[in-house]
């Protein structure tokens, strides 16, 4: 390799690393955003305040406190993420004098573990794509890095990264880990290692919410159907390239076995909460009395990029079906997975706390797809790369401007978005002072109870 080529490669790697650092570091200033609403429940899971003990792993969410005794309720979701937070993460925060910490330190302590999951997920995506991206010219890097920076600085991903509710961080990490195993498994040559990695990818897909596992299984079916359609279209061609595709009946079936066995394992850990997860899907997703259009309009400022990304994803897939099946079969699977998660939540009417965190895993899946297939497509997009890249980086500036405005005004970018933190903090302090003066149980949310673990309260969320 000549001197110019070495310099060219070095400059490309610098640009790649800088883009990932932008994505990973953008949420950091918001680690001190005041906890609000249900965030306190999950902060309690991740932070050992020296007072609380979990006596029943099936009932692990804080919903009240009476005479200094905490009251708990079942999460009504598969239990493993909650146990991971309470039994793996929480011990690392032990031994602190929690009562002497200020609001800022208590907040950062609660948000940091969740943010760490998000940062780790983005590092996994970097590891998956670094080898391919570093071989591209700066011009060819404009689109993938522009897309990465655009998504990574979007309100949905940044807000989800620091929220103590786990969809936008631990959920994103589960999606990223599963995709990492699937794509890595497709690249190896050893069959048993390949099958093991695909089984593991399916297993990881079952370690989160019921709907993520259901979407993964459905995505495997769509992948099989897409391969059949491509085969029917191309079976009259001489030297049909679909014969080069690794046997579809062998590889994805291991992913299916993984997600089925992982779901069974998750069920056996706590049957009650696992089954209740399906009831939550029905009650909040289908039975909710809220107006769908109102919920959709409220979500739109965060989810509008999907309406550009999903059509683009399918256009790329349709125009390059055989090549992508040969070279990027797991990328297609992850794309289908993300699309199904997106539409699964889109049809629901439940608005949650106003921040649509449920869409974070779908955004991660689509990002992985675009970065994965770019290695095959970048030569075709050579003419429009500069214009599209400039547009994407222009949208990055738009995202950062919005985040800076929110930070300067001290408003929430996650739970209860747009809420002024200073006013909410003052409310917490006033409620605590009322409790200290009167001894009356305060009707407030679990976030206040996290900050003041000696305050009796009834959860209002």
FINUPA-816787 format. One record per residue (C-alpha): residue number from 1; residue in one letter; x, y, z. Coordinates in nm, 2 decimals. Layout:
// residues N
   num   residu        X        Y        Z
   NUM        A        X        Y        Z
...
END
This chain:
// residues 461
   num   residu        X        Y        Z
     1        X     0.00     0.00     0.00
     2        X     0.14     0.34    -0.10
     3        X     0.18     0.65     0.11
     4        X    -0.13     0.81    -0.04
     5        X    -0.34     0.50     0.02
     6        X    -0.23     0.48     0.38
     7        X    -0.32     0.85     0.43
     8        X    -0.66     0.80     0.26
     9        X    -0.73     0.50     0.48
    10        X    -0.63     0.69     0.80
    11        X    -0.85     0.99     0.71
    12        X    -1.15     0.75     0.64
    13        X    -1.11     0.58     0.98
    14        X    -1.09     0.92     1.16
    15        X    -1.42     1.03     1.00
    16        X    -1.58     0.70     1.09
    17        X    -1.47     0.72     1.45
    18        X    -1.57     1.08     1.48
    19        X    -1.92     1.01     1.36
    20        X    -1.97     0.73     1.61
    21        X    -1.83     0.95     1.89
    22        X    -2.09     1.21     1.79
    23        X    -2.37     0.96     1.82
    24        X    -2.24     0.81     2.15
    25        X    -2.17     1.14     2.32
    26        X    -2.47     1.34     2.21
    27        X    -2.69     1.20     2.50
    28        X    -2.43     1.27     2.77
    29        X    -2.55     1.63     2.86
    30        X    -2.90     1.49     2.92
    31        X    -2.79     1.24     3.19
    32        X    -2.87     1.51     3.45
    33        X    -3.23     1.56     3.32
    34        X    -3.46     1.52     3.62
    35        X    -3.63     1.18     3.65
    36        X    -4.01     1.20     3.59
    37        X    -4.31     0.97     3.61
    38        X    -4.24     0.60     3.58
    39        X    -3.87     0.66     3.55
    40        X    -3.84     0.64     3.93
    41        X    -3.96     0.27     3.92
    42        X    -3.67     0.17     3.70
    43        X    -3.42     0.40     3.88
    44        X    -3.51     0.20     4.19
    45        X    -3.42    -0.12     4.00
    46        X    -3.08     0.00     3.89
    47        X    -2.96     0.20     4.20
    48        X    -2.90     0.06     4.55
    49        X    -3.01     0.34     4.79
    50        X    -2.90     0.13     5.09
    51        X    -3.26     0.09     5.20
    52        X    -3.46    -0.11     4.96
    53        X    -3.46    -0.49     4.92
    54        X    -3.65    -0.70     4.67
    55        X    -3.82    -0.99     4.85
    56        X    -4.03    -1.11     4.55
    57        X    -3.87    -1.10     4.20
    58        X    -4.22    -1.13     4.05
    59        X    -4.33    -0.80     4.21
    60        X    -4.04    -0.56     4.15
    61        X    -4.19    -0.22     4.06
    62        X    -4.23     0.04     4.33
    63        X    -4.59     0.17     4.34
    64        X    -4.61     0.32     4.69
    65        X    -4.47     0.35     5.04
    66        X    -4.66     0.35     5.37
    67        X    -4.49     0.41     5.71
    68        X    -4.16     0.37     5.54
    69        X    -4.24     0.03     5.40
    70        X    -4.22     0.00     5.02
    71        X    -4.51    -0.15     4.82
    72        X    -4.44    -0.34     4.50
    73        X    -4.63    -0.46     4.19
    74        X    -4.57    -0.70     3.91
    75        X    -4.43    -0.54     3.59
    76        X    -4.66    -0.74     3.37
    77        X    -4.39    -0.79     3.11
    78        X    -4.14    -1.07     3.07
    79        X    -3.92    -1.06     3.39
    80        X    -3.56    -1.10     3.27
    81        X    -3.49    -0.73     3.19
    82        X    -3.61    -0.63     3.53
    83        X    -3.41    -0.90     3.70
    84        X    -3.10    -0.80     3.50
    85        X    -3.14    -0.44     3.63
    86        X    -3.21    -0.54     3.99
    87        X    -2.97    -0.84     4.03
    88        X    -2.68    -0.75     3.80
    89        X    -2.67    -0.37     3.76
    90        X    -2.79    -0.27     4.11
    91        X    -2.52    -0.44     4.31
    92        X    -2.26    -0.22     4.14
    93        X    -2.42     0.09     4.28
    94        X    -2.41    -0.03     4.64
    95        X    -2.21     0.11     4.93
    96        X    -2.31     0.47     4.86
    97        X    -2.45     0.73     5.11
    98        X    -2.75     0.79     4.89
    99        X    -2.93     1.03     5.13
   100        X    -2.63     1.27     5.11
   101        X    -2.63     1.30     4.73
   102        X    -2.79     1.59     4.56
   103        X    -3.05     1.58     4.28
   104        X    -2.79     1.60     4.01
   105        X    -2.59     1.30     4.14
   106        X    -2.89     1.09     4.21
   107        X    -3.01     1.15     3.86
   108        X    -2.68     1.08     3.68
   109        X    -2.64     0.77     3.89
   110        X    -2.99     0.64     3.78
   111        X    -2.95     0.73     3.41
   112        X    -2.59     0.62     3.35
   113        X    -2.65     0.24     3.34
   114        X    -2.93     0.28     3.09
   115        X    -2.72     0.51     2.88
   116        X    -2.43     0.26     2.89
   117        X    -2.65     0.00     2.73
   118        X    -2.72     0.24     2.44
   119        X    -2.35     0.33     2.40
   120        X    -2.26    -0.04     2.40
   121        X    -2.52    -0.11     2.13
   122        X    -2.37     0.16     1.91
   123        X    -2.02     0.02     1.96
   124        X    -2.15    -0.32     1.85
   125        X    -2.28    -0.16     1.53
   126        X    -1.94     0.00     1.48
   127        X    -1.76    -0.34     1.51
   128        X    -2.00    -0.49     1.26
   129        X    -1.93    -0.22     1.00
   130        X    -1.59    -0.09     1.06
   131        X    -1.40    -0.33     0.83
   132        X    -1.63    -0.25     0.53
   133        X    -1.66     0.12     0.59
   134        X    -1.29     0.19     0.62
   135        X    -1.23     0.06     0.27
   136        X    -1.46     0.33     0.12
   137        X    -1.37     0.68     0.01
   138        X    -1.48     0.98     0.20
   139        X    -1.74     1.04    -0.07
   140        X    -1.88     0.69    -0.03
   141        X    -1.89     0.73     0.35
   142        X    -2.12     1.04     0.33
   143        X    -2.45     0.85     0.31
   144        X    -2.39     0.58     0.58
   145        X    -2.22     0.81     0.82
   146        X    -2.48     1.09     0.75
   147        X    -2.76     0.84     0.82
   148        X    -2.58     0.72     1.14
   149        X    -2.54     1.07     1.26
   150        X    -2.89     1.17     1.17
   151        X    -3.05     0.88     1.35
   152        X    -2.81     0.90     1.64
   153        X    -2.89     1.26     1.71
   154        X    -3.26     1.23     1.66
   155        X    -3.49     1.31     1.96
   156        X    -3.62     0.95     1.96
   157        X    -3.27     0.79     2.01
   158        X    -3.12     1.05     2.23
   159        X    -3.42     1.06     2.46
   160        X    -3.44     0.68     2.47
   161        X    -3.07     0.65     2.54
   162        X    -3.10     0.84     2.88
   163        X    -3.45     0.74     2.98
   164        X    -3.46     0.49     3.26
   165        X    -3.74     0.30     3.09
   166        X    -3.55     0.03     2.90
   167        X    -3.70     0.03     2.54
   168        X    -3.46     0.29     2.40
   169        X    -3.14     0.16     2.57
   170        X    -3.15    -0.20     2.69
   171        X    -3.40    -0.28     2.42
   172        X    -3.18    -0.12     2.16
   173        X    -2.89    -0.33     2.30
   174        X    -3.09    -0.65     2.26
   175        X    -3.17    -0.57     1.90
   176        X    -2.81    -0.48     1.83
   177        X    -2.67    -0.79     2.00
   178        X    -2.91    -1.02     1.82
   179        X    -2.83    -0.85     1.49
   180        X    -2.45    -0.88     1.57
   181        X    -2.48    -1.25     1.62
   182        X    -2.69    -1.31     1.31
   183        X    -2.46    -1.10     1.08
   184        X    -2.15    -1.25     1.23
   185        X    -2.29    -1.59     1.20
   186        X    -2.36    -1.54     0.83
   187        X    -2.00    -1.44     0.77
   188        X    -1.83    -1.74     0.93
   189        X    -1.75    -2.05     0.73
   190        X    -1.78    -2.31     1.00
   191        X    -2.13    -2.45     0.98
   192        X    -2.18    -2.54     1.35
   193        X    -2.05    -2.20     1.46
   194        X    -2.29    -2.04     1.21
   195        X    -2.58    -2.24     1.34
   196        X    -2.48    -2.16     1.70
   197        X    -2.46    -1.79     1.64
   198        X    -2.80    -1.78     1.46
   199        X    -2.95    -1.98     1.75
   200        X    -2.80    -1.73     1.99
   201        X    -2.93    -1.44     1.79
   202        X    -3.28    -1.58     1.81
   203        X    -3.24    -1.65     2.19
   204        X    -3.14    -1.29     2.25
   205        X    -3.44    -1.17     2.06
   206        X    -3.66    -1.34     2.31
   207        X    -3.50    -1.18     2.62
   208        X    -3.70    -0.86     2.60
   209        X    -4.07    -0.79     2.55
   210        X    -4.32    -1.04     2.41
   211        X    -4.38    -0.83     2.10
   212        X    -4.01    -0.82     2.01
   213        X    -3.99    -1.20     2.00
   214        X    -4.31    -1.22     1.81
   215        X    -4.19    -0.97     1.55
   216        X    -3.86    -1.17     1.52
   217        X    -4.04    -1.49     1.44
   218        X    -4.27    -1.32     1.19
   219        X    -3.96    -1.16     1.03
   220        X    -3.81    -1.51     0.97
   221        X    -4.13    -1.60     0.79
   222        X    -4.11    -1.29     0.57
   223        X    -3.75    -1.37     0.49
   224        X    -3.85    -1.72     0.38
   225        X    -4.14    -1.58     0.17
   226        X    -3.91    -1.32     0.01
   227        X    -3.66    -1.58    -0.09
   228        X    -3.93    -1.79    -0.24
   229        X    -4.06    -1.49    -0.44
   230        X    -3.71    -1.41    -0.57
   231        X    -3.67    -1.78    -0.67
   232        X    -3.99    -1.78    -0.87
   233        X    -3.90    -1.46    -1.05
   234        X    -3.55    -1.57    -1.14
   235        X    -3.59    -1.95    -1.19
   236        X    -3.60    -1.91    -1.57
   237        X    -3.25    -1.74    -1.57
   238        X    -2.95    -1.94    -1.67
   239        X    -2.70    -1.97    -1.39
   240        X    -2.95    -1.83    -1.14
   241        X    -2.75    -1.66    -0.87
   242        X    -3.00    -1.77    -0.60
   243        X    -2.81    -2.10    -0.59
   244        X    -2.53    -1.91    -0.42
   245        X    -2.75    -1.82    -0.13
   246        X    -2.66    -2.02     0.18
   247        X    -2.94    -2.28     0.23
   248        X    -3.23    -2.08     0.37
   249        X    -3.39    -2.38     0.52
   250        X    -3.09    -2.45     0.74
   251        X    -2.97    -2.12     0.87
   252        X    -3.28    -1.92     0.97
   253        X    -3.44    -2.23     1.13
   254        X    -3.17    -2.21     1.39
   255        X    -3.28    -1.85     1.46
   256        X    -3.64    -1.98     1.49
   257        X    -3.53    -2.25     1.73
   258        X    -3.34    -1.98     1.93
   259        X    -3.64    -1.75     1.97
   260        X    -3.88    -2.03     2.05
   261        X    -3.65    -2.19     2.32
   262        X    -3.56    -1.84     2.45
   263        X    -3.93    -1.75     2.48
   264        X    -3.99    -2.08     2.66
   265        X    -3.70    -2.01     2.90
   266        X    -3.83    -1.66     2.96
   267        X    -4.18    -1.80     3.03
   268        X    -4.05    -2.06     3.28
   269        X    -3.86    -1.79     3.47
   270        X    -4.19    -1.62     3.56
   271        X    -4.50    -1.75     3.39
   272        X    -4.73    -1.49     3.55
   273        X    -4.55    -1.18     3.41
   274        X    -4.48    -1.34     3.08
   275        X    -4.85    -1.41     3.01
   276        X    -4.94    -1.07     3.15
   277        X    -4.72    -0.92     2.88
   278        X    -4.97    -1.04     2.62
   279        X    -5.26    -0.89     2.82
   280        X    -5.07    -0.56     2.82
   281        X    -5.05    -0.58     2.44
   282        X    -5.42    -0.62     2.42
   283        X    -5.53    -0.37     2.68
   284        X    -5.30    -0.08     2.58
   285        X    -5.26    -0.16     2.22
   286        X    -5.59    -0.29     2.10
   287        X    -5.85    -0.21     2.37
   288        X    -5.72     0.14     2.45
   289        X    -6.01     0.40     2.44
   290        X    -5.78     0.68     2.31
   291        X    -5.81     0.82     1.96
   292        X    -5.56     0.68     1.72
   293        X    -5.51     1.00     1.52
   294        X    -5.45     1.20     1.83
   295        X    -5.18     0.95     1.94
   296        X    -5.03     0.95     1.59
   297        X    -5.00     1.32     1.57
   298        X    -4.84     1.34     1.91
   299        X    -4.58     1.08     1.81
   300        X    -4.51     1.23     1.47
   301        X    -4.22     1.47     1.57
   302        X    -4.02     1.16     1.68
   303        X    -4.12     0.89     1.43
   304        X    -4.14     1.09     1.10
   305        X    -3.80     0.95     0.98
   306        X    -3.95     0.61     0.96
   307        X    -4.18     0.73     0.67
   308        X    -3.86     0.80     0.47
   309        X    -3.65     0.50     0.59
   310        X    -3.90     0.22     0.54
   311        X    -3.99     0.31     0.18
   312        X    -3.62     0.35     0.10
   313        X    -3.54     0.01     0.27
   314        X    -3.80    -0.17     0.05
   315        X    -3.69     0.01    -0.27
   316        X    -3.34    -0.10    -0.20
   317        X    -3.46    -0.46    -0.13
   318        X    -3.67    -0.49    -0.44
   319        X    -3.41    -0.35    -0.67
   320        X    -3.13    -0.56    -0.53
   321        X    -3.31    -0.87    -0.40
   322        X    -3.08    -1.14    -0.52
   323        X    -2.76    -0.96    -0.43
   324        X    -2.88    -0.88    -0.08
   325        X    -3.00    -1.24    -0.03
   326        X    -2.66    -1.37    -0.12
   327        X    -2.45    -1.12     0.08
   328        X    -2.68    -0.97     0.34
   329        X    -2.95    -1.22     0.43
   330        X    -2.94    -1.14     0.81
   331        X    -2.96    -0.77     0.73
   332        X    -3.29    -0.83     0.54
   333        X    -3.41    -1.03     0.84
   334        X    -3.33    -0.74     1.08
   335        X    -3.50    -0.49     0.85
   336        X    -3.82    -0.70     0.85
   337        X    -3.79    -0.72     1.22
   338        X    -3.77    -0.35     1.26
   339        X    -4.05    -0.28     1.02
   340        X    -4.28    -0.52     1.21
   341        X    -4.19    -0.37     1.55
   342        X    -4.26    -0.02     1.40
   343        X    -4.60    -0.11     1.26
   344        X    -4.69    -0.32     1.56
   345        X    -4.66    -0.01     1.78
   346        X    -4.79     0.23     1.52
   347        X    -5.13     0.07     1.52
   348        X    -5.17     0.11     1.89
   349        X    -5.35     0.41     2.05
   350        X    -5.17     0.42     2.39
   351        X    -4.96     0.73     2.42
   352        X    -4.77     0.63     2.74
   353        X    -4.60     0.92     2.91
   354        X    -4.59     1.12     2.58
   355        X    -4.25     1.00     2.47
   356        X    -4.27     0.71     2.21
   357        X    -3.99     0.51     2.34
   358        X    -4.14     0.19     2.20
   359        X    -4.01     0.28     1.85
   360        X    -3.64     0.30     1.95
   361        X    -3.57    -0.07     1.88
   362        X    -3.72    -0.05     1.54
   363        X    -3.51     0.25     1.45
   364        X    -3.20     0.06     1.56
   365        X    -3.29    -0.24     1.34
   366        X    -3.34    -0.02     1.03
   367        X    -3.00     0.16     1.10
   368        X    -2.83    -0.18     1.11
   369        X    -2.99    -0.28     0.78
   370        X    -2.88     0.03     0.59
   371        X    -2.53     0.01     0.72
   372        X    -2.51    -0.36     0.65
   373        X    -2.63    -0.34     0.29
   374        X    -2.43    -0.03     0.20
   375        X    -2.12    -0.24     0.14
   376        X    -2.30    -0.39    -0.17
   377        X    -2.47    -0.07    -0.29
   378        X    -2.22     0.21    -0.24
   379        X    -2.09     0.20    -0.60
   380        X    -2.44     0.23    -0.75
   381        X    -2.51     0.55    -0.54
   382        X    -2.19     0.72    -0.64
   383        X    -2.35     1.00    -0.83
   384        X    -2.60     1.11    -0.57
   385        X    -2.38     1.05    -0.26
   386        X    -2.27     1.40    -0.21
   387        X    -2.62     1.56    -0.23
   388        X    -2.78     1.29    -0.01
   389        X    -2.49     1.31     0.24
   390        X    -2.52     1.69     0.26
   391        X    -2.89     1.66     0.32
   392        X    -2.84     1.41     0.60
   393        X    -2.57     1.61     0.77
   394        X    -2.80     1.92     0.74
   395        X    -3.07     1.72     0.92
   396        X    -2.80     1.64     1.19
   397        X    -2.76     2.01     1.25
   398        X    -3.14     2.04     1.27
   399        X    -3.14     1.77     1.53
   400        X    -2.86     1.92     1.73
   401        X    -3.02     2.26     1.73
   402        X    -3.34     2.12     1.87
   403        X    -3.15     1.93     2.14
   404        X    -2.95     2.24     2.23
   405        X    -3.27     2.44     2.26
   406        X    -3.42     2.18     2.49
   407        X    -3.10     2.17     2.70
   408        X    -3.09     2.55     2.73
   409        X    -3.45     2.57     2.84
   410        X    -3.42     2.28     3.09
   411        X    -3.71     2.09     2.94
   412        X    -3.75     1.71     2.94
   413        X    -3.65     1.53     2.61
   414        X    -3.77     1.19     2.74
   415        X    -4.06     1.12     2.98
   416        X    -4.33     1.39     2.98
   417        X    -4.15     1.57     2.69
   418        X    -4.15     1.95     2.70
   419        X    -4.20     1.95     3.08
   420        X    -3.99     2.22     3.26
   421        X    -3.75     2.04     3.49
   422        X    -3.71     2.32     3.74
   423        X    -4.09     2.34     3.80
   424        X    -4.11     1.96     3.84
   425        X    -3.81     1.96     4.08
   426        X    -3.97     2.23     4.29
   427        X    -4.29     2.02     4.30
   428        X    -4.10     1.72     4.43
   429        X    -3.93     1.93     4.70
   430        X    -4.26     2.08     4.80
   431        X    -4.42     1.74     4.83
   432        X    -4.13     1.62     5.05
   433        X    -4.16     1.93     5.27
   434        X    -4.53     1.87     5.31
   435        X    -4.46     1.51     5.41
   436        X    -4.20     1.61     5.66
   437        X    -4.44     1.87     5.81
   438        X    -4.76     1.67     5.82
   439        X    -4.66     1.31     5.78
   440        X    -4.94     1.27     5.52
   441        X    -4.89     1.03     5.23
   442        X    -4.81     1.22     4.92
   443        X    -4.99     1.14     4.59
   444        X    -4.70     1.17     4.34
   445        X    -4.50     0.96     4.10
   446        X    -4.22     0.71     4.17
   447        X    -3.96     0.96     4.05
   448        X    -4.02     1.17     4.37
   449        X    -4.00     0.85     4.58
   450        X    -3.66     0.77     4.42
   451        X    -3.52     1.11     4.52
   452        X    -3.67     1.09     4.87
   453        X    -3.67     0.72     4.98
   454        X    -3.81     0.81     5.33
   455        X    -4.12     0.98     5.19
   456        X    -4.45     0.79     5.20
   457        X    -4.64     0.81     4.87
   458        X    -4.91     0.67     4.65
   459        X    -4.81     0.64     4.29
   460        X    -5.01     0.86     4.05
   461        X    -4.88     0.72     3.72
END
